Amino acid sequence: MLAIFLLVSFNSKAVADFESIDIGILDPINPSAVQVIPEVGAFAVIADGQNKATIRAGERVSFSLSNGHVKVIFPGKTLGLFKDVRLMSLSEEGFFRIYVLAPKKDERVYDDHLIVKPLKHELRLINRVDLEKYVAGVVEAESGKEKELEFYKVQAIISRTYALSNRRKFLAKGFNLNDLVDSQVYHGKCRWEPAILEAVRQTEGKVLVDSEMKLVTAAFHSNSGGETVSSESVWTGALPYLSPRKDEFSLNGDHYNWERTISKAAWLDYLRDKFQLPIHDDAIAALATDYEQISRDIFFIDPEFEIPLKDIRMDWKLQSTFFDVSQKGDSILITGRGFGHGIGLSQEGAMRMAELGFSYIDMLHFYYDDVHVIDLRALEFFQEE
């Protein structure tokens, strides 16, 4: 397998060999007991650093929380209590199925290795997985089936770039990234779409860098609503490659339009209580219930009121900040466009570009300014220069 390289940190000149990544999995479920069954290959069971057993396809092993330890149980036999248990694949093709036994039922399939550690009330489960297999799993979870190959290439490159540039995000918890939206959605092994595996193979090791040859913040969202936003409108600090642009490719996508009805009284009370908007002034109250965005704004009504649209979106759990407000009797109707934070690549826009015959390079250059697709192995050359 070819070596994968990454930039160790944004300030570092070193490029390190990096082939696998540790992903914290099943965190929202907080499992206290799981059963694991290898589906392909043999796995070594390593407990507190010692090789205790080998299990093969179709055999079972259970892990449960017990007195601050991980209890390891084979059918009819308890192996013991341990602080660190690892199920390590003995081949590159190995993968396994996890059944969550408590507190609620769930099951998923993962490539490569599993690390199990005890926490106070649940088990910590970590999937140590080959980087390219992880990227394939992310692309399937984030994009779904039956998309164009060129779109899957785009998603693979930005997912790989995100993973490598954020690999220190959860080091304090003992892993690189989790499997949730605050990292990248990851449900395990890519199983349902062969085109994703082909896209990952064709883009293996490719990442997105800026004009200084640093890994970019590869932001993406579902649908821009027809216009992306700058990074500083949502996050602190401007990133020059994440600038706003008109995005006709996202128009009329599946997540382009949405609506939300809210009580007029609740809406005005919210604006008064949180932002001290003087709604007792009839003119201002009228503005708050009759608001239109011709193009994307950063602040609601007017910047002088200092009401960030991103705060409204978060507080009311709206799909985007690109919305209009109108009054309907005792309610207000929020009519929105787009889904997500609006920064960087619009997935539905890129899907449409792929359908129209654009290449993955075209898509990346449309949504990101002055960026380059580069093989990670070439970074060392540029850094030395």
RODO-2510 file (C-alpha; in nm, 4 decimals, decimal comma):
residues 385
     n   res          X          Y          Z
     1     m     0,0000     0,0000     0,0000
     2     l     0,1338     0,3439    -0,0914
     3     a     0,2280     0,5632     0,2004
     4     i     0,0003     0,8522     0,2810
     5     f     0,1593     1,1723     0,4028
     6     l     0,0152     1,4659     0,5895
     7     l     0,1102     1,8005     0,7157
     8     v     0,1657     1,7444     1,0878
     9     s     0,0554     2,0962     1,1783
    10     f     0,0009     2,4232     1,0004
    11     n     0,3319     2,5569     1,1312
    12     s     0,5387     2,2435     1,0837
    13     k     0,7779     2,1767     0,7971
    14     a     0,7670     1,8012     0,8483
    15     v     0,5545     1,5571     0,6555
    16     a     0,4885     1,2313     0,8386
    17     d     0,3894     0,8889     0,7150
    18     f     0,0199     0,8518     0,7980
    19     e    -0,1836     0,5534     0,6870
    20     s    -0,4544     0,5124     0,9495
    21     i    -0,6787     0,7309     1,1586
    22     d    -0,8579     0,6752     1,4904
    23     i    -1,2308     0,7527     1,4852
    24     g    -1,4437     0,7656     1,7999
    25     i    -1,7599     0,5754     1,7049
    26     l    -2,1138     0,5291     1,8359
    27     d    -2,0663     0,8158     2,0812
    28     p    -2,4288     0,9365     2,0934
    29     i    -2,5437     0,5852     2,1812
    30     n    -2,3012     0,5620     2,4766
    31     p    -2,2885     0,1818     2,4640
    32     s    -2,2126    -0,0132     2,7791
    33     a    -2,2172    -0,3541     2,6092
    34     v    -2,1433    -0,4620     2,2519
    35     q    -2,0945    -0,7849     2,0620
    36     v    -1,8486    -0,8082     1,7743
    37     i    -1,8499    -1,0694     1,4980
    38     p    -1,5766    -1,0730     1,2316
    39     e    -1,7271    -1,1066     0,8844
    40     v    -1,4045    -1,1409     0,6853
    41     g    -1,0601    -1,2341     0,8156
    42     a    -0,9090    -1,3259     1,1505
    43     f    -0,8563    -1,0861     1,4411
    44     a    -0,6167    -1,0910     1,7338
    45     v    -0,7667    -1,0058     2,0730
    46     i    -0,5024    -0,8020     2,2552
    47     a    -0,5853    -0,7149     2,6173
    48     d    -0,3614    -0,4795     2,8163
    49     g    -0,0852    -0,5367     2,5665
    50     q    -0,0991    -0,9173     2,5626
    51     n    -0,2256    -1,1328     2,2771
    52     k    -0,4996    -1,3369     2,4455
    53     a    -0,6847    -1,5039     2,1584
    54     t    -0,7629    -1,5107     1,7877
    55     i    -1,1174    -1,5022     1,6508
    56     r    -1,2268    -1,5721     1,2950
    57     a    -1,5209    -1,4962     1,0706
    58     g    -1,8491    -1,5968     1,2328
    59     e    -1,7097    -1,6210     1,5870
    60     r    -1,8277    -1,3856     1,8605
    61     v    -1,6759    -1,1794     2,1365
    62     s    -1,8582    -0,9437     2,3740
    63     f    -1,7327    -0,6368     2,5572
    64     s    -1,9121    -0,4821     2,8531
    65     l    -1,8412    -0,2253     3,1212
    66     s    -1,7657    -0,3812     3,4601
    67     n    -1,6204    -0,2017     3,7650
    68     g    -1,4222     0,0443     3,5596
    69     h    -1,2884    -0,2267     3,3281
    70     v    -1,3769    -0,3895     2,9985
    71     k    -1,5086    -0,7410     3,0495
    72     v    -1,4249    -0,9693     2,7570
    73     i    -1,6552    -1,2666     2,7083
    74     f    -1,6443    -1,5470     2,4539
    75     p    -1,9373    -1,7907     2,4309
    76     g    -1,9203    -1,9940     2,7505
    77     k    -1,5996    -1,8273     2,8689
    78     t    -1,4989    -1,5000     3,0379
    79     l    -1,1518    -1,3898     2,9370
    80     g    -1,1202    -1,1334     3,2149
    81     l    -1,1305    -0,7620     3,3021
    82     f    -0,8984    -0,5199     3,1247
    83     k    -0,8247    -0,1486     3,0795
    84     d    -0,7423    -0,1610     2,7094
    85     v    -0,8722    -0,4184     2,4625
    86     r    -0,7882    -0,4231     2,0933
    87     l    -0,9397    -0,6308     1,8166
    88     m    -0,6713    -0,6152     1,5485
    89     s    -0,7287    -0,7412     1,1959
    90     l    -0,4621    -0,9812     1,0723
    91     s    -0,5222    -0,8927     0,7062
    92     e    -0,5945    -0,5801     0,5001
    93     e    -0,9330    -0,7224     0,3978
    94     g    -1,0657    -0,7796     0,7491
    95     f    -1,3898    -0,6203     0,8641
    96     f    -1,6344    -0,6827     1,1453
    97     r    -1,9896    -0,6156     1,2599
    98     i    -2,0728    -0,4463     1,5914
    99     y    -2,4042    -0,5119     1,7667
   100     v    -2,4856    -0,2652     2,0435
   101     l    -2,6497    -0,4620     2,3241
   102     a    -2,7092    -0,1786     2,5720
   103     p    -2,8542     0,0742     2,6236
   104     k    -3,0306     0,0449     2,2865
   105     k    -2,9985    -0,1796     1,9863
   106     d    -2,7894    -0,0772     1,6893
   107     e    -2,5464    -0,2398     1,4482
   108     r    -2,2778    -0,1269     1,2063
   109     v    -1,9949    -0,2701     1,0008
   110     y    -1,6367    -0,1415     1,0206
   111     d    -1,3086    -0,2046     0,8435
   112     d    -0,9789    -0,2899     1,0134
   113     h    -0,9424    -0,2575     1,3921
   114     l    -1,1417    -0,1836     1,7080
   115     i    -1,0113    -0,0355     2,0348
   116     v    -1,2286    -0,0652     2,3472
   117     k    -1,1652     0,1297     2,6680
   118     p    -1,3739     0,1832     2,9831
   119     l    -1,5216     0,5200     3,0746
   120     k    -1,7291     0,6031     3,3792
   121     h    -2,0678     0,5050     3,2403
   122     e    -1,9992     0,3604     2,8945
   123     l    -1,7403     0,2060     2,6704
   124     r    -1,5203     0,4148     2,4480
   125     l    -1,5093     0,2549     2,1040
   126     i    -1,2456     0,3599     1,8515
   127     n    -1,2223     0,2386     1,4937
   128     r    -0,8569     0,2446     1,3862
   129     v    -0,9037     0,2417     1,0112
   130     d    -0,7003     0,2907     0,6957
   131     l    -0,7349     0,6529     0,5849
   132     e    -0,8689     0,5680     0,2389
   133     k    -1,1274     0,3259     0,3797
   134     y    -1,2350     0,5979     0,6232
   135     v    -1,2705     0,8468     0,3369
   136     a    -1,4894     0,5987     0,1457
   137     g    -1,7115     0,5538     0,4527
   138     v    -1,7461     0,9304     0,4958
   139     v    -1,8344     0,9843     0,1305
   140     e    -2,1064     0,7187     0,1507
   141     a    -2,2493     0,8635     0,4741
   142     e    -2,2327     1,2246     0,3549
   143     s    -2,3394     1,1745    -0,0075
   144     g    -2,5480     0,8599    -0,0414
   145     k    -2,5843     0,6337    -0,3436
   146     e    -2,6257     0,6779    -0,7187
   147     k    -2,4301     1,0002    -0,7722
   148     e    -2,1891     1,0832    -1,0531
   149     l    -1,8308     0,9573    -1,0239
   150     e    -1,6897     1,3113    -1,0567
   151     f    -1,8948     1,4272    -0,7593
   152     y    -1,7697     1,1371    -0,5497
   153     k    -1,4145     1,2410    -0,6411
   154     v    -1,4817     1,5909    -0,5091
   155     q    -1,6288     1,4593    -0,1859
   156     a    -1,3360     1,2194    -0,1418
   157     i    -1,0773     1,4967    -0,1793
   158     i    -1,2448     1,7388     0,0596
   159     s    -1,3229     1,4630     0,3123
   160     r    -0,9600     1,3482     0,3061
   161     t    -0,8383     1,7072     0,3382
   162     y    -1,0704     1,7731     0,6315
   163     a    -0,9625     1,4572     0,8115
   164     l    -0,5931     1,5351     0,7836
   165     s    -0,6159     1,9039     0,8702
   166     n    -0,8352     1,8273     1,1748
   167     r    -0,6715     1,5064     1,2953
   168     r    -0,5795     1,6613     1,6334
   169     k    -0,9356     1,7698     1,7123
   170     f    -1,0094     1,5028     1,9747
   171     l    -0,6639     1,3899     2,0829
   172     a    -0,7550     1,4686     2,4447
   173     k    -1,0181     1,1937     2,4183
   174     g    -0,7753     0,9459     2,2657
   175     f    -0,8806     0,9616     1,9007
   176     n    -0,8506     1,1923     1,6000
   177     l    -1,2113     1,2553     1,4940
   178     n    -1,5577     1,1387     1,5913
   179     d    -1,8290     1,0078     1,3593
   180     l    -2,0698     1,3012     1,3981
   181     v    -2,1446     1,6182     1,2046
   182     d    -1,8965     1,8227     1,4118
   183     s    -1,6273     1,6159     1,2408
   184     q    -1,7614     1,4239     0,9407
   185     v    -2,0515     1,1809     0,9375
   186     y    -1,9137     0,8265     0,9349
   187     h    -2,1241     0,5113     0,9650
   188     g    -1,8451     0,2641     0,9005
   189     k    -1,7498     0,0597     0,5968
   190     c    -1,8535     0,1768     0,2508
   191     r    -2,0795    -0,1092     0,1410
   192     w    -2,3489     0,0094    -0,0962
   193     e    -2,1928     0,2171    -0,3737
   194     p    -1,9023     0,0763    -0,5811
   195     a    -1,8571     0,4132    -0,7554
   196     i    -1,7434     0,5628    -0,4235
   197     l    -1,4664     0,3050    -0,3908
   198     e    -1,3585     0,3830    -0,7475
   199     a    -1,3589     0,7581    -0,6794
   200     v    -1,1476     0,7096    -0,3671
   201     r    -0,9078     0,4858    -0,5610
   202     q    -0,8715     0,7393    -0,8420
   203     t    -0,8050     1,0269    -0,5996
   204     e    -0,5945     0,8331    -0,3473
   205     g    -0,3732     1,0681    -0,1464
   206     k    -0,5052     1,3837    -0,3152
   207     v    -0,5876     1,6835    -0,0975
   208     l    -0,6731     2,0498    -0,1388
   209     v    -0,4103     2,3118    -0,0484
   210     d    -0,4033     2,6902    -0,0594
   211     s    -0,1524     2,9179    -0,2334
   212     e     0,0964     2,8561     0,0494
   213     m     0,0703     2,4781     0,0102
   214     k    -0,1166     2,4364     0,3401
   215     l    -0,4154     2,2072     0,3784
   216     v    -0,7327     2,4115     0,3480
   217     t    -1,0372     2,4118     0,5725
   218     a    -1,2432     2,2063     0,3291
   219     a    -1,5855     2,3359     0,4323
   220     f    -1,8946     2,1974     0,2629
   221     h    -2,2694     2,2004     0,3166
   222     s    -2,5819     2,0553     0,1589
   223     n    -2,7196     2,3444    -0,0475
   224     s    -2,6147     2,7112    -0,0695
   225     g    -2,9577     2,8415    -0,1624
   226     g    -2,8017     3,0017    -0,4686
   227     e    -2,5284     3,1967    -0,2902
   228     t    -2,2410     3,0880    -0,0675
   229     v    -2,1090     3,2996     0,2207
   230     s    -1,7647     3,4043     0,3344
   231     s    -1,6015     3,2182     0,6200
   232     e    -1,5935     3,5238     0,8488
   233     s    -1,9716     3,5622     0,8287
   234     v    -2,0083     3,2370     1,0256
   235     w    -1,6688     3,1725     1,1858
   236     t    -1,4092     3,4041     1,3354
   237     g    -1,1380     3,4948     1,0885
   238     a    -1,1356     3,5199     0,7121
   239     l    -1,0015     3,2458     0,4882
   240     p    -0,9309     3,3862     0,1416
   241     y    -1,0244     3,0675    -0,0413
   242     l    -1,3700     3,0662     0,1215
   243     s    -1,5250     3,3764    -0,0335
   244     p    -1,8910     3,4277    -0,1287
   245     r    -2,0185     3,3600    -0,4788
   246     k    -2,3403     3,3247    -0,6740
   247     d    -2,4208     2,9558    -0,7132
   248     e    -2,6747     2,8852    -0,9845
   249     f    -2,5987     2,5135    -0,9658
   250     s    -2,7699     2,4827    -0,6261
   251     l    -3,0980     2,6327    -0,7431
   252     n    -3,3905     2,3908    -0,7129
   253     g    -3,1923     2,1145    -0,5440
   254     d    -3,3663     1,8823    -0,3000
   255     h    -3,2780     2,1092    -0,0058
   256     y    -3,3143     2,4422    -0,1846
   257     n    -3,6489     2,5527    -0,0317
   258     w    -3,7897     2,5238     0,3194
   259     e    -4,0489     2,6911     0,5421
   260     r    -4,1100     2,7360     0,9123
   261     t    -4,4097     2,8881     1,0938
   262     i    -4,3591     3,0516     1,4340
   263     s    -4,5899     3,2378     1,6685
   264     k    -4,5553     3,6118     1,6121
   265     a    -4,5511     3,6768     1,9868
   266     a    -4,2788     3,4174     2,0475
   267     w    -4,0718     3,5634     1,7622
   268     l    -4,0908     3,9210     1,8876
   269     d    -4,0321     3,8182     2,2487
   270     y    -3,7214     3,6284     2,1400
   271     l    -3,5789     3,9285     1,9546
   272     r    -3,6523     4,1546     2,2520
   273     d    -3,5176     3,9227     2,5211
   274     k    -3,2016     3,8043     2,3486
   275     f    -3,1015     4,1063     2,1408
   276     q    -3,2854     4,3897     2,3157
   277     l    -3,4635     4,4801     1,9938
   278     p    -3,7113     4,7604     2,0809
   279     i    -4,0212     4,5847     1,9531
   280     h    -4,2428     4,8375     2,1361
   281     d    -4,1580     5,0647     1,8437
   282     d    -4,4207     4,9782     1,5818
   283     a    -4,1869     5,0569     1,2923
   284     i    -3,9173     4,8228     1,4217
   285     a    -4,1699     4,5494     1,5003
   286     a    -4,2930     4,5808     1,1411
   287     l    -3,9365     4,5385     1,0115
   288     a    -3,8922     4,2281     1,2282
   289     t    -4,2014     4,0653     1,0759
   290     d    -4,1465     4,1761     0,7156
   291     y    -3,7851     4,1027     0,6237
   292     e    -3,6414     4,0033     0,2881
   293     q    -3,2918     3,9003     0,1785
   294     i    -3,2213     3,9863    -0,1835
   295     s    -2,8749     3,8412    -0,1355
   296     r    -2,7280     3,6852     0,1762
   297     d    -2,7037     3,9127     0,4813
   298     i    -2,4912     3,8631     0,7911
   299     f    -2,7202     4,0553     1,0277
   300     f    -3,0978     4,0508     1,0665
   301     i    -3,2832     4,3701     0,9564
   302     d    -2,9790     4,5989     0,9773
   303     p    -2,6228     4,5700     1,1123
   304     e    -2,6905     4,8499     1,3619
   305     f    -2,9109     4,6120     1,5647
   306     e    -2,6245     4,3575     1,5871
   307     i    -2,8463     4,0491     1,5464
   308     p    -2,6389     3,7796     1,3728
   309     l    -2,8425     3,5600     1,1430
   310     k    -2,6250     3,2654     1,2441
   311     d    -2,7531     3,3053     1,6030
   312     i    -3,1151     3,3042     1,4876
   313     r    -3,0486     2,9957     1,2809
   314     m    -2,8919     2,8139     1,5759
   315     d    -3,1556     2,9175     1,8319
   316     w    -3,4525     2,8223     1,6121
   317     k    -3,2770     2,5265     1,4453
   318     l    -3,3362     2,6650     1,0973
   319     q    -3,1879     2,5017     0,7899
   320     s    -2,9880     2,8106     0,6888
   321     t    -2,9428     3,1850     0,7461
   322     f    -3,0766     3,2662     0,3980
   323     f    -3,4435     3,3346     0,4766
   324     d    -3,7246     3,5903     0,4518
   325     v    -3,9850     3,6699     0,7171
   326     s    -4,3493     3,7599     0,6521
   327     q    -4,6534     3,7987     0,8761
   328     k    -4,9466     3,5592     0,8498
   329     g    -5,2115     3,6617     1,1039
   330     d    -5,0824     3,5782     1,4520
   331     s    -4,7863     3,3887     1,3075
   332     i    -4,4823     3,4633     1,1018
   333     l    -4,3749     3,2549     0,8045
   334     i    -4,0018     3,2007     0,7586
   335     t    -3,9289     3,1111     0,3966
   336     g    -3,5767     2,9872     0,3476
   337     r    -3,3282     2,8843     0,0835
   338     g    -3,0452     2,6376     0,1237
   339     f    -2,9357     2,3925     0,3907
   340     g    -2,6257     2,4279     0,6057
   341     h    -2,3800     2,7031     0,6964
   342     g    -2,3303     2,8054     0,3330
   343     i    -1,9493     2,8126     0,3391
   344     g    -1,7433     2,6441     0,0699
   345     l    -1,8765     2,3668    -0,1484
   346     s    -2,2481     2,3058    -0,1940
   347     q    -2,2964     1,9320    -0,2286
   348     e    -2,6151     1,9616    -0,4328
   349     g    -2,4499     2,2267    -0,6483
   350     a    -2,1535     1,9993    -0,7118
   351     m    -2,3893     1,7107    -0,7891
   352     r    -2,5583     1,9271    -1,0515
   353     m    -2,2231     2,0304    -1,1984
   354     a    -2,1263     1,6634    -1,2284
   355     e    -2,4544     1,5880    -1,4076
   356     l    -2,3752     1,8698    -1,6532
   357     g    -2,0361     1,7190    -1,7311
   358     f    -1,8011     1,9320    -1,5217
   359     s    -1,4890     1,7613    -1,3876
   360     y    -1,4031     1,7347    -1,0195
   361     i    -1,1286     1,9956    -1,0772
   362     d    -1,3883     2,2348    -1,2222
   363     m    -1,6097     2,1904    -0,9172
   364     l    -1,3312     2,2492    -0,6670
   365     h    -1,2162     2,5637    -0,8467
   366     f    -1,5722     2,6928    -0,8651
   367     y    -1,6339     2,6692    -0,4906
   368     y    -1,2827     2,7435    -0,3573
   369     d    -1,0569     3,0310    -0,4648
   370     d    -0,6892     2,9895    -0,5564
   371     v    -0,6572     2,6296    -0,4394
   372     h    -0,4637     2,3354    -0,5786
   373     v    -0,5193     1,9597    -0,5800
   374     i    -0,1929     1,7967    -0,4801
   375     d    -0,0722     1,4534    -0,3795
   376     l     0,0278     1,4489    -0,0153
   377     r     0,3577     1,2921    -0,1064
   378     a     0,4509     1,6096    -0,2974
   379     l     0,4046     1,8358     0,0066
   380     e     0,7503     1,7533     0,1343
   381     f     0,9043     1,8956    -0,1831
   382     f     0,7115     2,2230    -0,1584
   383     q     0,7852     2,2624     0,2117
   384     e     1,1586     2,2122     0,1548
   385     e     1,1496     2,4744    -0,1167
***
